[in-house]
């Protein structure tokens, strides 16, 4: 009997620790060294895997549509343009962003490099709202990098990746 209780305590503690662990399944591919700005300039569209991916929003189960015409354009002068870029509103409602704004390179608190964008959404009926202000993580260890857009919680592993067009 004395051995049973410590075994259950150890097992229970281990299970709780595993359940509480946070893990982004894409993290191994995020860029950890500063990129050159010139490597980021260009037009990006959803990659083949993202076009096939079926992303169900966690709070509603609604499927996030990925428009084949979606694009992100990063210019040398740090202007940015989004065209029907898919996103979600509070993990419940799909939406998209079309508009113009700016971009810059930054490093997140988790040491990964990202393109930080500020886009004024011109889609008046979009539940995403008027301003999109999120990081697009850089994915890949060498150029051309992909822009990795996390959908809802990173631990869910849902994302749309945009690849640079040549």
N, C-alpha and C positions, 0 to 999 in steps of 0.2 A: 504494500500500500504506500509506503514512503517513497518508493521509486516512481510510482504512477503520477503523483502530483508534480514533482519536478519535471517529468517528461512532458506533461500537458502544459506546464508553464513555459517551457522552452519552445515547444511546438507552437503554442498560441502566440507567443511573442514573435517568433520567426514569421508566422503568417501575417501578422499585423504589420511588421516591417516591410514585407514584400508588397502587400497591398498598398501601403502608403508611399512606396517609391515612385518617383516621377521619372519618366523616361520618354524622350522624344526619339522615335525610331529613325528619324532622318539625321540626327545630330552628328553621326560619324562623318557625314559628307559636307558639313558646313565649313566655310572658309575661316581659318584662324590666323592668316597673315594678311597684312594690308594689301589690297589690290591697287593696280594702277587705274586712275580714272579713265584713261583712254581705252582700257580693256572693257569698260562697262558701257561706253557710248554705243548706241545702236537700237535696232528694233527687235523686240522679243515677242514671241507668240507661244501659246501653250504647246508643250512638247507632246509627242505621240502618246506617252503613258498617261498624261493628264487628260488628253482628249478621250481616252478610253475609260478613265477612272469613273466610278460611280460613287459620289460622295453624298451620303445621307446626313443631313444636319441633325445633330444629336438631340436637340430639344423638341424637334417636330417630326423628324423622319423624312422631311421633304428632300428630294434630290436637288443638289446644286447643279444647275445647267452650266456647261462650259461652252460658250459661244466660240465657234471655229474662227470667227473674225476678231476675237479678242487680241489686243496688242498693248504692249508697254513700249514707249519710245523715250529713250534717255538721250538728251542732246549735250554737246560739248559745253554749252553755256549754262548747264545745270537746269535747263527747263525739262519738264517731263510731260508726257501726254499718255493718258489711259483711254483705251477704246474698248468698251464693253467688258471690262475686267471683272470676272466673277468674284463675289464676296458673300459674306453672310451677315445678317443683322441679329446679334445676340444668340447665335447658334440656332435660331428658329426659322428665319425667313431668308430665302436666297435673294440676292440683289446684284446689281452690277454698277460699275463706276465708269463714266465717260467724262473726261475733262482734262484740264491743264493745270500745271503747277510747277513745283521744283523738286530737285533731288540732291542728296548729299551722301557721302560715305560716312559710316560711323561704326563703332564697335559696341555690341550689346553688353549687358552686365554679365552675360555668360561667355564672354570672350570671342564671340563670333562676329564676323563682319557682315554688314547689311547695307542696303541702299535704303535710306530713309526718304520717303516721298510725302509731299503735301499736295494733294490734288483737290481742286474745287470741283465737286461732282455737278455736272450739268444736267444729269437725269433728274428732272423735277419730281417724278413720282417714285424714285428709288427709296426704299426704306433704309438704305445705307446712310442717308442724310446728305448734307451739303459738303462736308469736308472729309476726305480720306487722309488719315495721318498715321501710317503704319510702316514698320520696317519690312522690307523684302530681303530675307536672308540670302546670302550668296552661297550657292551650292556648287561644289567641285573644288578640286585642289589646284587647278590651273585653268587659264582662259581657254575657250570661252566658258564663263560661269553661267549657271542658271540662276534665275530669280525665283526664290522659293517663297510662296505665299501660304502661310499657315491658315487653315480654316478652323475656327473655334479654338479648342484646347490643343496645344502641341502634343500632349501625351496621347491623343487619339490617333495621331499619325495622318490626319487628313490634310492634304495640301494640293495646290496647283503649282506646277513648275513651268516657267517661261524660259524658252531657249532662244539664244541670239540667232537672228537670221543673217546669213552671209550675203 
